[in-house]
Amino acid sequence: MPATDYQASFLGRISLRRNQVIAMDGNHEQEDLELFSKHVSERFTELLSPPDDVVFDTLLSISWLRKLLDVFLCCEAEFKAVLMMGDDDHPFQISKPPLDRLIHEFLDRSIKALDLCNAVTNGLDSVRHYQKLAEIAASALGQKPIGDGQARRSRKALNSLLMAMSVDDKECSAVKTTERSWSFSRLAVNKDRSPGHLRQVAKKWSAAKQIQAMTWNLVPPRGAEGSGLASPVYTMSVIMVFVMWALAAAIPCQERNGLSATYFPVRKQWSWDQSITGLHEKIAEEWKEKEKKGAAGLLSEVQKMEKLVRNLMEFTDSFQFHGGTDEKAEEAADHAAELAEICKRMEEGLLPLQMKIKEVFHRIVRSRAEFLQALKQGGKSSAPPV
Amino acid sequence: MELPENPNKDNNGYESAEKIILRWDSTASEDAREKMIFETDRHEADLYLQAVDEIQRSLSNASISAAAAYDQSKVNSTIQIAMARLEDEFRNILMTHSSALETDSLFDPSSSSFSSSSHHELEEDDTVSNEDSSHNGLLHFQFQHCESSDSSTYRSTSSIREVDLMPAEAISDLQAIATRMISSGYLRECIQMYGSVRKSAMDSSFSKLGIEKLSIGDIQRLEWEALESKIRRWIRAAKVCVGILFASEKKLCELIFECIGTDIDDACFMETVKGPAIQLFSFAEAISISRRSPEKLFKILDLHDALMDLLPDIEAVFDSKSSDSIRVQAAEILSRLAEAARGILSEFESAILREPSRVPVPGGTIHPLTRYVMNYISLISDYKQTLIELIMSKPSTGSRYSGDQSIPDMEFAELEGKTPLALHLIWIIVVLQFNLEGKSKHYRDASLAHLFIMNNVHYIVQKVKGSPELREMIGDDYLRKLTGKFRQAATSYQRATWVSVLYCLRDEGLHVSGSFSSGVSKSALRERFKTFNAMFEEVHRTQATWLIPDTQLREELRISISEKLIPAYRSFLGRFRSHIESGKHPENYIKYSVEDLETAVLDFFEGYPVSHQQLRKRSQ
């Protein structure tokens, strides 16, 4: 369900309780913790199947990602309520050890998540660039009959597109590839080789390293710790890492080398472990397959696009030299139509996705500020700098 | 329906046009690849454009004219060749004229953010000598020379100054080419290519502004001092960036694409500037997110003011729908900075309340906390213009009814009509005093505690009086209250120290009635003298090491002491010295002359230890 709805109903419950003059005891807190776990598990289980409107055979489509982010927002809202509500009973509970250290680590991860949101947003601009180029090719090849002119025109666009994808991939994997050579305009080779369309977050910043760093200290709470507020903090941390990892997997962002091998330290104690682990495994497998081919992100739409582009390249290549058979032309027209369809999906979906990421960004900022405030009020101002 | 023209002429027109285009097909001939039409020859260029027009006309005619002898696909093919060529030409012209702007020359020296009137230098002696200073959060942040902003520097007029990025001829060529490309349906190619060339130029110009690419994580980790200089640089660079770089780029897009449609020039503009714009604002965003602590207030306000100043320009430059996100982001950052400022102020107030140092300042002098706080709020009064608008709620004070002893309360009734900012400043002073009261209790000597309060409250009063804005906000009523407070402390000090000393010089108890004595008990008298001497020596020795930094206050207190001490001693001596001098060893009892005492009083509150010898020496 949409984040805002959930938030409203959950907070509604809290205010109702405040009005009741009943002493809150530990039982209520325990109940809330269990409920939180249960909800997390349910939501992530739902994500195992792709949304109805999606036709891809891979998980990481634009609408799936939007759903993922909605799930994040819901979980985050509940998480905050659980933590801060515990606060009412025992004021500033979160500022006392061992919880304060855990919260600080959580906030540290939040900062990394913010940078990752920015990196992914940059990556989405790259994807939009692909879309623009693909639109040229799709519209050129969409005209019937396909003439020499259209073939050349679309070939040019397709070439640029493939180059953009490979350069971005190079940016993302810091692996040297050989320069492609260009058959057309003499200008294309040297002057047009702009250093990749992908915008950097910072020099020497690495998405993979950031996510890896987020998993440090990510240890399931043991024993007595596990029954208190330490466990939702752990749960939310895992959720945050997973969401960021999935985004970085789907969308080209600065330096993703080694990301596919990110280790998720989970214990099969809770129900949500299984759903998140399940998702992780599914995506990791898809990744292994694609990695061999060298892809610019796992986003289903981009994957499909790449496949179509290669097909169409073949077609335009052969067209240039042999002319087209009716059959081949028919096929190409179909591919072009599919490509146009993908572009349409992107046109409709990329901007809302970017806005959703922005929403996540703002939410993380706001929650961080609230936690910092609560920690300060708890007394000790000697907090580690983050 | 067109008038039927000579079909042969048409045919010829088309054929010659086609010839021209094929001649310049760069995939077909070496020569065509080597030369650029628009670089070579105006006439050639014109001919080429006419040829393109001719082909385009044929394309549209072909659907109407029945005499269409041309192969549709051949025409298409020719168009494609022409478009490919034009694309190259377009790119070439762009690249010829797309060098990075020399941004150094664009910084306007008169709008430097280093205000010459930095009358907000902090007092020389802000360094902390106090032992546990390293532990308390507030004093740990040394308040070095903080460059003030003359707020007016930032609230200046628009900084939009569009620079001509390309010669007019180039622009008209580009326009001519773009028109043809777009009317042939090659809009997307045009935008893509324009964007990629201009992007590079923009990226170079932007990088010269020196705004580093830093992640949010980087910024959280940096020392605040390092960030302060980056913020300063950002403020200067942002004005140039928005007002000149972006504005000029926008103008260029408008010039080239104006006849063709606004959406197109918006699209090209955003392609070009999106990257730098995002980088520009993400720095400010990262700063607005950073952890709050008191020493950050003023730079955050500087950043806030600069951004607020820039907002109209941002809205002018990013006025299209596709640039919504940039405008929205700027507005969000602004409000987050405002929130940060408010948060920091509350943070500051709590920090003063909680400031825990217990080691008493030696000599009862001004506590570093007092200096820090008063300097801080003097600076706040300089930022009055901004803060008055930002601070909208009253401070949360204690209440007299809550019984909570750990927070002072403030009576708001007396402070009718004051702005929230003024209330906060008064509250800060209230809280400061409250904290100081607590600290004074750590002095074992009650006199010293009073002196401490006197010194510190007096300092507060002086600082308020020294700043017209501060004085105006605090108000003379409260100032009077504070004055009364330190005078009272002075009085309490005197009572605590001198009552018992002067008690030695009283008349009662010295006279005995009856028997053969002259009426004065010699033993009692000797006792009195001895006690007085001992007490005075003790007080002299101790209180010489105490310090009243303010010269005038020091003088006044000494005079006040003398006024009570000297006449009392003089009259005591006058009445009773003969009794002592008639006995044995008078020098053991009358150790000091009146002049000795007068001189000794001058040692008080100097902050230097004095030896016993010094006192005695004078009596010789």
Interface residues (C-beta under 8 A of the other chain):
Chain A: I111 K112 L114 D115 N118 N122 D125 K132 L133 E135 I136 P145 G147 D148 G149 Q150 R152 R153 K156 A157 S160 S183 F184 S185 R186 L187 K191 D192 S194 R199 Q200 V201 A202 K203 W205 Q210 K358 H362 V365 R368 A369 L372 Q373 K376 S381 S382 P385 V386
Chain B: S26 T27 R33 Q72 S73 N76 S77 T78 I79 Q80 I81 M83 A84 E87 D88 R91 N92 M95 G137 R188 E189 I191 Q192 S196 K199 S200 K213 L214 S215 I216 G217 D218 Q220 R221 K274 G275 I278 Q279 S282 I289 R291 R292 S325 E332 R336 G343 E347 S350 A351 R354
